[in-house]
């Protein structure tokens, strides 16, 4: 039997290597459009074990494609699979963290009711655009920052001589600071029926004042037998969630806010009054023939007396 010459033997081995290399490359899995597929020029060149791995990977859903590639290592001697650009982008999107949902903050005076189509998306009752209480808050902070021991005496918001149209106010001395907020609507009393709306801007203001040692008085013309109901509304509206503030109610039907405010001034320095009408500052406004009669008191409005929407409904 004739043996081929060494030169001929080398040529035959090189041709065989080229054929085997082409078949092995054809068996490399390709991830295209989210599906794991194979192209085989001749299935006989792929072992049963390797074919089972490829067929198993083909059945996996898209979200498991990265796991399928990691669980199917290339056999020894074969190059690692190379992903096409589209496949690489798919894997990057699968591995990317989920985006947080967008939240829309809206300025409103009431929370939208469940199922209300006018809510316009996810709503938060922050009322960041409502600045009605800023002057009140800024003035109180300026008074709280004063130290009576240094000679800077705080100024009271209660008139020294009510009824005389005199803008002089009571001296405070060393009494601790406080504010009084009238919660009755104009020409009426705070409602007791229904669920009250939240008042986030004022809630933030009074919370900041409490943290600075300011006592909060809520004033209403309701009599003492309704004190529990009024207190509940202050809690539900988030104005006094811990029920820690002072509530001023009338002790009997003929009692007056004027006398009740004056009584608490003996214990605290009432640095500011907040209400939705001027009679919340002093009852003499209920008896004026014309508004011009109280022109001397106008310098207190915006400076110890502050007008703002009704705090509680």
C-alpha positions in Angstrom: 0.0 0.0 0.0 1.5 3.3 -1.1 1.8 6.0 1.5 1.3 9.6 0.5 4.3 11.8 0.5 4.7 14.1 3.5 3.8 17.1 1.3 0.6 15.5 0.1 -0.3 14.5 3.7 0.0 18.1 4.9 -2.2 19.4 2.1 -4.9 16.8 2.9 -4.9 17.8 6.7 -5.2 21.5 5.9 -8.2 20.9 3.7 -9.9 18.9 6.4 -9.3 21.6 9.0 -10.9 24.2 6.8 -14.0 22.0 6.3 -14.4 21.4 10.1 -13.9 25.1 10.9 -16.7 26.1 8.6 -19.1 23.6 10.1 -18.3 24.6 13.7 -18.8 28.3 12.9 -22.2 27.5 11.4 -23.3 25.9 14.6 -22.7 29.1 16.7 -26.1 30.4 18.1 -27.2 33.8 17.0 -29.5 36.1 19.0 -31.6 38.0 16.5 -34.8 40.0 17.3 -35.0 38.4 20.7 -35.0 34.8 19.6 -32.1 32.3 20.0 -31.6 30.5 16.6 -29.0 28.3 15.0 -27.9 27.9 11.4 -26.5 24.4 10.6 -25.0 23.6 7.3 -24.7 20.0 8.4 -26.3 18.8 11.6 -24.1 15.8 11.8 -21.2 17.9 12.9 -23.0 19.0 16.2 -23.1 16.5 19.1 -26.3 15.4 20.6 -25.4 17.2 23.9 -24.7 20.5 22.2 -27.9 20.2 20.1 -30.0 19.6 23.2 -28.6 22.7 24.8 -29.4 24.8 21.7 -32.9 23.4 21.4 -33.6 24.1 25.1 -32.4 27.7 24.7 -34.7 28.2 21.7 -37.7 27.6 23.9 -36.8 30.2 26.5 -38.8 33.5 26.6 -37.1 36.7 25.8 -36.6 37.8 29.4 -34.6 34.6 30.0 -32.3 35.1 26.9 -29.3 36.4 28.9 -29.6 33.4 31.3 -29.7 31.0 28.3 -26.5 32.4 26.9 -24.7 32.3 30.3 -25.9 28.7 30.9 -24.6 27.5 27.5 -20.9 27.9 27.4 -19.0 27.4 24.2 -17.3 24.0 23.9 -13.5 23.9 24.3 -11.8 25.2 21.3 -14.8 27.2 19.9 -14.9 31.0 20.0 -17.4 32.6 22.4 -20.7 33.8 20.7 -20.6 37.3 19.4 -23.9 39.3 19.7 -25.2 41.3 16.8 -25.8 45.1 17.6 -29.5 44.6 17.8 -29.1 41.7 20.3 -26.7 43.7 22.4 -29.2 46.6 22.7 -31.9 44.1 23.7 -29.8 42.6 26.5 -28.9 46.1 27.7 -32.6 47.0 27.9 -33.4 43.8 29.7 -30.7 44.5 32.3 -31.6 48.1 32.8 -33.4 49.1 36.0 -37.1 49.9 35.8 -37.9 53.6 35.5 -39.7 55.3 38.4 -43.3 56.4 37.6 -43.8 60.1 37.0 -45.7 61.9 39.7 -47.6 65.1 38.9 -48.0 67.6 41.7 -51.0 69.8 41.4 -52.0 72.9 43.4 -55.6 72.4 44.7 -57.6 73.3 47.7 -59.1 69.8 48.0 -58.0 66.3 47.4 -59.6 64.7 44.3 -62.1 62.0 45.2 -61.4 58.5 44.1 -62.4 58.0 40.4 -62.5 61.7 39.7 -61.4 62.1 36.1 -60.5 65.7 36.6 -57.6 64.8 39.0 -55.2 64.8 36.0 -52.9 62.0 37.2 -51.3 61.2 40.5 -52.0 64.2 42.8 -50.3 65.2 45.9 -51.9 67.8 48.3 -48.8 69.9 48.7 -50.2 73.2 47.6 -46.6 74.5 47.0 -47.9 77.5 45.1 -50.2 78.8 47.8 -48.3 81.6 49.5 -51.2 83.2 51.5 -49.6 82.5 54.9 -46.0 83.6 54.1 -46.4 87.2 55.5 -47.9 85.8 58.7 -45.1 83.2 59.0 -42.3 85.6 58.3 -43.6 88.2 60.8 -44.0 85.6 63.6 -40.4 84.3 63.0 -39.1 87.9 63.3 -40.8 88.2 66.7 -39.7 84.8 67.9 -36.1 85.7 67.1 -36.1 88.7 69.4 -34.7 88.1 72.9 -36.5 90.1 75.6 -33.4 90.0 77.8 -31.5 92.0 75.2 -34.0 94.8 75.3 -35.9 93.8 72.2 -39.4 93.4 73.5 -41.9 91.5 71.5 -45.0 93.3 70.3 -48.5 92.0 71.1 -51.2 92.0 68.4 -54.0 92.8 70.8 -55.1 96.4 71.2 -54.4 98.1 74.5 -57.6 100.2 74.3 -60.1 98.4 72.0 -63.1 100.5 71.0 -61.1 103.7 70.9 -59.6 103.3 67.4 -56.1 103.4 69.0 -53.4 101.3 67.4 -51.4 100.9 70.5 -51.0 97.2 71.6 -50.5 95.4 74.8 -47.0 95.0 76.2 -45.6 91.5 76.2 -42.9 91.5 78.8 -41.3 88.1 79.1 -44.4 86.0 78.3 -43.9 83.2 75.8 -44.9 83.8 72.2 -48.2 82.6 70.8 -50.5 83.2 67.8 -54.3 83.1 67.4 -55.9 81.7 64.3 -59.6 82.3 63.8 -61.2 79.2 62.0 -64.8 80.6 61.6 -65.8 81.7 58.0 -67.0 85.3 57.6 -70.4 85.8 59.1 -70.6 82.2 60.3 -69.2 79.4 62.4 -66.8 76.6 61.5 -68.9 73.8 60.0 -69.2 70.5 61.8 -70.6 68.2 59.1 -68.7 66.5 56.4 -65.0 65.7 56.1 -62.8 68.8 56.2 -60.2 69.5 53.4 -56.6 69.3 54.1 -54.7 72.6 54.4 -51.1 71.7 53.7 -49.6 75.3 53.6 -51.0 76.3 56.9 -50.2 72.9 58.4 -46.6 73.4 57.5 -46.5 76.9 58.9 -48.0 76.0 62.3 -45.7 72.9 62.5 -42.7 75.1 62.0 -43.9 77.5 64.6 -44.5 74.7 67.2 -40.9 73.6 66.6 -39.8 77.1 67.6 -41.8 77.1 70.8 -44.8 79.1 69.6 -48.1 78.2 71.1 -51.0 77.9 68.6 -54.5 79.0 69.6 -57.4 78.1 67.4 -60.4 80.4 67.9 -64.0 79.7 67.1 -67.4 81.1 68.1 -68.7 77.6 68.8 -69.6 76.9 72.3 -67.8 74.4 74.6 -70.3 71.6 73.9 -69.0 71.4 70.4 -65.3 71.5 71.4 -64.8 67.8 70.6 -66.2 68.1 67.1 -64.1 71.1 66.4 -61.0 69.4 67.7 -61.7 66.4 65.4 -61.9 68.6 62.4 -58.5 70.2 63.3 -57.0 66.7 63.5 -58.6 65.5 60.2 -57.4 68.7 58.3 -53.9 68.1 59.5 -53.8 71.5 61.2 -53.4 69.9 64.6 -52.8 66.2 64.0 -51.5 65.5 67.5 -54.2 67.5 69.2 -51.5 69.5 71.1 -52.7 73.1 70.4 -55.0 75.2 72.5 -58.6 75.6 71.4 -60.6 78.7 72.4 -64.4 78.2 72.4 -67.2 80.2 74.0 -68.1 79.2 77.5 -71.8 80.2 77.1 -74.0 81.5 74.3 -73.3 85.2 75.2 -69.6 84.8 75.5 -67.4 86.9 73.1 -64.2 86.2 71.2 -62.9 89.6 72.3 -62.9 88.7 76.0 -61.6 85.2 75.4 -58.6 86.5 73.4 -57.9 89.0 76.1 -58.0 86.4 78.9 -55.2 84.3 77.2 -53.1 87.4 76.7 -52.3 87.3 80.4 -50.4 84.1 79.9 -48.9 84.5 76.5 -47.6 87.2 74.1 -50.0 87.0 71.2 -47.6 88.2 68.5 -49.9 87.8 65.5 -53.6 87.2 64.7 -54.7 85.4 61.5 -58.3 85.6 60.2 -60.4 85.9 57.0 -62.0 89.2 58.0 -60.9 92.2 60.1 -63.4 91.5 62.9 -61.3 88.5 63.7 -58.7 91.0 65.0 -61.0 93.1 67.0 -64.8 93.2 67.3 -65.0 97.0 66.9 -65.0 96.3 63.1 -68.5 94.9 63.6 -69.7 98.3 64.8 -68.1 100.7 62.4 -70.4 102.9 60.3 -67.8 103.1 57.5 -64.5 101.3 57.1 -62.7 104.7 57.0 -63.5 105.1 60.7 -60.7 102.6 61.5 -58.0 104.1 59.3 -55.7 104.5 62.2 -55.7 100.7 62.7 -54.8 99.9 59.1 -51.1 100.0 59.9 -51.6 96.8 61.9 -52.9 94.9 58.9 -50.0 93.0 57.5 -48.0 93.8 60.6 -49.5 91.7 63.5 -52.9 91.3 61.8 -53.0 89.0 58.8 -55.8 88.3 56.4 -55.9 84.9 54.7 -58.5 82.4 53.4 -60.6 80.5 55.9 -58.2 77.9 57.4 -60.9 75.2 58.0 -64.0 74.2 56.1 
